[in-house]
Amino acid sequence: MIKINNLHKKFGKLVVLDGLDLEINSGGIFAILGPNGSGKTTLIKSILGMVIPNAGDIKINEQSVLKKWEYRNQINYLPQIANFPVNLSVKELISMVKNLRPKKANDTDLIKLFSLEPFLDKKLGNLSGGTKQKVNLVLTFMFDSELIILDEPTTGLDPIALIHLKELIQKEKSKGKTILITSHIMSFVEEVAGEIVFLLDGEIYFKGSIVDLKKQTNQVDLEHAIANLIAKENV
């Protein structure tokens, strides 16, 4: 579904993506991992068209998407930090996003799932971080799209909301959707992801299953496998 070829991106003298090549097939859950500054966010924003690479190409369904915008209607994106207008109510924000996007939305079930009914008339500026994240999840999952990108989706979630998030992700996977996830919570990644892509210094150092990474690093869990990978590359 996604094919990235020789992607380069610099911010001033800082090289963030250094000739990155990546293919992600349709269907399944893929975790994009790496330490801070590894290029994860720049890669995601390049796919979304929020960052324009200096060189290389990005294709989605065999079509180059660089400097285009129509393809974004087939992407659901959850940003790491949701900066909502503080004076809008939850209900007003959901309505505004529904009006902005020319797709049918199914927000009612998601509002019930995350128990947001008591908060619909409350101003976003008065909500806790966890409640804002639940609103963020409603905005992300209420549209039916082929590609779903979740940047640190577990931030601030209580245990019940986290269970519902995992259920949502698996439900979308069962529909054949392609889901990209970034997270620093390795237990979450290990539970939901089928394949991981590990970035370091703007390059891919590992792409494959969690089982294969554990075997390669001789570790019993993903957290130690990733730490082992980083330590070896920094030697």
Secondary structure, DSSP 8 states (H G I E B T S, - for coil): -EEEEEEEEEETTEEEEEEEEEEE-SSEEEEEE--TTSSHHHHHHHHHTSS--SEEEEEETTEE-TT--GGGGGEEEE-SS----TTSBHHHHHHHHHHHSSS-B--HHHHHHTT-GGGTTSBGGGS-HHHHHHHHHHHHHTB--SEEEEESTTTT--HHHHHHHHHHHHHHHHTT-EEEEE-S-HHHHHHH-SEEEEEETTEEEEEE-HHHHHHHHT-SSHHHHHHHHHHHHH-
